[in-house]
């Protein structure tokens, strides 16, 4: 059962099945009496809760002192009167002040705990944003762009559209799309502050002012619904342990009739000759290492099912192979070496693999580099592209 009370700029609701009291929007009342509906719904909600009450404020973007005082009193009173009750306040690092504010309540009542939602949601993120990956991402985009610049128009990217690039990383794809297709506007969002800092520098280096870089959580975006004609999310669903939550948000911000475009990989299909058997063994193991950290580097061919399950229609899908023949073979080799550093040098070590396993694991990457640089060699990295239309 869902109960709901509404105010001008915020919405409160209680989901009895999940015992979750949620506040969304901007809560800035003039007087405490302006929150009477919120207080009433919270008090009613308490009557049916057993065990843990979840108070979800991860999409509460503004909160003035009057509102915080009302909420704090409600939570402290509930925590004091109900010794049997645990109150879990769910915040987001994207709205950084909320964690700091609500943390004060846990110092007063031990049964009030603060949980930063996105710290748990991105289990493998540290490997991919702060480690040895950032320096090579621009090379990856350069090699995939040779293919995608011809693919994107088939999926709906054209001049004048309003575009969003979600999980934009270091921002180079947004810059290329802006230069090539001249969209009216691009909003590029990512959860990594270091990546966004680099992205803003890249845009400045190219003298581009039509890209708005935004810090945000892709599973709970502080973006209005139905505002983008074309939404991209590249090489990202495979990183999250619950990609369906990302797709739900991509659908929400896309205009009816607009399209969402995603790219993902299936690393076990990476190939190379000579030394193909060693290469194949290593990339099968890559999939297992990623799965250990709750990520799915095999997601690519599953993209159509994910889009249809999310509610998209007219789903289009195709694939392409990035190879050592796409420009300078050294670029391909550099990408593989970066994979070896992260997958064998960090992820396998953290998983607790033996030195013998890691040595064999590394050998497959090194053999892939050998295939890429061999004068008669061939090395490939497959990418799946899919897009779906939001129903009218």
VENHU-V150922 format. One record per pair of residues at least 24 apart in sequence whose ideal C-beta (glycine too) atoms are under 8 Angstrom apart, sorted by sequence separation. I is the first residue (numbers start at 1). GAP is how many residues later the second one is. If there is no record, write none. Layout:
{{I;GAP} {I;GAP}}
//
This chain:
{{21;24} {87;24} {89;24} {91;24} {92;24} {94;24} {157;24} {159;24} {160;24} {163;24} {164;24} {165;24} {167;24} {171;24} {186;24} {187;24} {188;24} {189;24} {190;24} {191;24} {12;25} {53;25} {86;25} {87;25} {88;25} {89;25} {90;25} {91;25} {92;25} {93;25} {152;25} {164;25} {170;25} {171;25} {174;25} {185;25} {186;25} {187;25} {188;25} {189;25} {190;25} {191;25} {228;25} {229;25} {237;25} {340;25} {12;26} {79;26} {85;26} {87;26} {89;26} {91;26} {92;26} {93;26} {157;26} {169;26} {184;26} {186;26} {188;26} {189;26} {190;26} {191;26} {219;26} {226;26} {227;26} {228;26} {229;26} {236;26} {238;26} {339;26} {340;26} {7;27} {14;27} {86;27} {88;27} {90;27} {149;27} {168;27} {171;27} {172;27} {175;27} {179;27} {183;27} {185;27} {187;27} {189;27} {191;27} {219;27} {225;27} {226;27} {228;27} {231;27} {233;27} {234;27} {237;27} {238;27} {7;28} {13;28} {14;28} {83;28} {145;28} {153;28} {168;28} {170;28} {171;28} {175;28} {218;28} {221;28} {225;28} {226;28} {227;28} {230;28} {231;28} {232;28} {233;28} {234;28} {235;28} {236;28} {337;28} {12;29} {16;29} {19;29} {76;29} {80;29} {82;29} {152;29} {170;29} {171;29} {174;29} {179;29} {189;29} {219;29} {220;29} {224;29} {226;29} {229;29} {230;29} {231;29} {232;29} {233;29} {234;29} {235;29} {336;29} {7;30} {12;30} {14;30} {19;30} {75;30} {79;30} {142;30} {169;30} {172;30} {178;30} {219;30} {223;30} {226;30} {228;30} {229;30} {231;30} {232;30} {235;30} {267;30} {268;30} {6;31} {7;31} {14;31} {19;31} {35;31} {39;31} {43;31} {141;31} {145;31} {149;31} {168;31} {171;31} {175;31} {218;31} {221;31} {230;31} {266;31} {267;31} {5;32} {16;32} {19;32} {21;32} {23;32} {35;32} {38;32} {42;32} {46;32} {53;32} {55;32} {57;32} {58;32} {72;32} {76;32} {79;32} {137;32} {138;32} {141;32} {170;32} {171;32} {178;32} {189;32} {221;32} {265;32} {266;32} {336;32} {337;32} {5;33} {19;33} {21;33} {22;33} {23;33} {27;33} {51;33} {52;33} {53;33} {55;33} {57;33} {58;33} {59;33} {68;33} {72;33} {76;33} {79;33} {137;33} {175;33} {178;33} {265;33} {266;33} {336;33} {19;34} {20;34} {21;34} {22;34} {23;34} {25;34} {26;34} {28;34} {32;34} {50;34} {51;34} {52;34} {53;34} {54;34} {55;34} {56;34} {57;34} {58;34} {61;34} {63;34} {75;34} {138;34} {189;34} {265;34} {266;34} {5;35} {19;35} {20;35} {21;35} {22;35} {24;35} {25;35} {26;35} {27;35} {28;35} {29;35} {31;35} {35;35} {39;35} {51;35} {52;35} {53;35} {55;35} {60;35} {63;35} {137;35} {141;35} {264;35} {265;35} {266;35} {5;36} {18;36} {20;36} {23;36} {24;36} {25;36} {26;36} {27;36} {28;36} {30;36} {42;36} {46;36} {49;36} {52;36} {54;36} {58;36} {59;36} {76;36} {134;36} {175;36} {187;36} {264;36} {333;36} {336;36} {4;37} {22;37} {23;37} {25;37} {26;37} {27;37} {29;37} {32;37} {58;37} {75;37} {174;37} {263;37} {3;38} {28;38} {29;38} {32;38} {57;38} {60;38} {63;38} {264;38} {28;39} {46;39} {264;39} {333;39} {27;40} {58;40} {129;40} {171;40} {332;40} {333;40} {3;41} {29;41} {57;41} {187;41} {262;41} {3;42} {171;42} {329;43} {330;43} {336;43} {329;44} {57;45} {168;45} {262;45} {335;46} {183;47} {260;47} {324;47} {332;47} {23;48} {324;48} {324;49} {332;49} {10;50} {329;50} {167;51} {166;52} {238;52} {260;52} {241;53} {243;53} {286;53} {324;53} {325;53} {241;54} {289;54} {293;54} {324;54} {166;55} {177;55} {240;55} {292;55} {323;55} {324;55} {239;56} {243;56} {323;56} {324;56} {238;57} {286;57} {290;57} {323;57} {238;58} {289;58} {293;58} {322;58} {323;58} {58;59} {164;59} {173;59} {238;59} {247;59} {251;59} {289;59} {292;59} {321;59} {322;59} {58;60} {134;60} {238;60} {247;60} {250;60} {251;60} {321;60} {322;60} {134;61} {173;61} {238;61} {251;61} {321;61} {322;61} {129;62} {130;62} {237;62} {238;62} {244;62} {248;62} {289;62} {320;62} {321;62} {129;63} {243;63} {247;63} {319;63} {320;63} {130;64} {134;64} {164;64} {319;64} {129;65} {162;65} {163;65} {166;65} {244;65} {319;65} {320;65} {125;66} {129;66} {162;66} {163;66} {164;66} {165;66} {166;66} {167;66} {169;66} {237;66} {244;66} {318;66} {319;66} {125;67} {162;67} {163;67} {164;67} {165;67} {166;67} {167;67} {317;67} {318;67} {161;68} {162;68} {163;68} {164;68} {165;68} {167;68} {317;68} {318;68} {122;69} {161;69} {163;69} {165;69} {167;69} {237;69} {317;69} {166;70} {316;70} {317;70} {315;71} {316;71} {167;72} {315;72} {316;72} {118;73} {156;73} {157;73} {315;73} {156;74} {314;74} {315;74} {313;75} {314;75} {285;76} {312;76} {313;76} {312;77} {313;77} {282;78} {310;78} {312;78} {313;78} {167;79} {281;79} {282;79} {285;79} {307;79} {311;79} {312;79} {166;80} {307;80} {308;80} {311;80} {282;81} {283;81} {303;81} {307;81} {282;82} {300;82} {303;82} {304;82} {166;83} {281;83} {282;83} {300;83} {301;83} {303;83} {166;84} {280;84} {300;84} {278;85} {279;85} {282;85} {278;86} {282;86} {279;88} {164;89} {278;89} {279;89} {275;92} {279;92} {275;93} {272;95} {275;95} {276;95} {121;96} {272;96} {274;96} {275;96} {94;97} {274;97} {121;98} {270;98} {272;98} {273;98} {118;99} {272;99} {117;100} {272;100} {274;100} {118;101} {118;102} {156;102} {117;103} {156;103} {274;103} {155;104} {157;104} {273;104} {156;105} {272;105} {273;105} {155;106} {272;106} {271;107} {272;107} {271;108} {272;108} {152;109} {271;109} {270;110} {128;111} {270;111} {270;112} {269;113} {125;114} {124;115} {148;115} {265;116} {266;116} {122;117} {265;117} {122;118} {123;118} {265;118} {266;118} {121;119} {144;119} {264;119} {265;119} {121;120} {263;120} {264;120} {94;121} {121;121} {263;121} {94;122} {263;122} {94;123} {262;123} {263;123} {93;124} {121;124} {261;124} {262;124} {92;125} {261;125} {262;125} {94;126} {261;126} {95;127} {260;127} {92;128} {94;128} {259;128} {260;128} {259;129} {259;130} {260;130} {258;131} {259;131} {257;132} {258;132} {257;133} {256;134} {255;135} {256;135} {257;135} {254;136} {256;136} {251;139} {58;159} {59;161} {61;161} {155;161} {58;162} {154;162} {59;163} {154;164} {124;166} {127;166} {151;167} {124;169} {151;169} {123;170} {124;170} {123;171} {124;171} {123;172} {147;173} {147;175} {144;178} {143;179} {147;179} {146;180} {146;181} {143;183} {143;184} {142;185} {143;188} {142;189} {143;189} {139;192} {143;192} {139;195} {140;195} {139;196} {136;198} {136;199} {136;202} {135;203} {133;205} {132;206} {132;209} {133;209} {131;210} {132;210} {131;211} {132;213} {128;214} {132;214} {127;215} {131;215} {127;219} {127;220} {124;223} {155;230} {156;231} {155;232} {151;234} {147;236} {148;237} {144;239}}
//
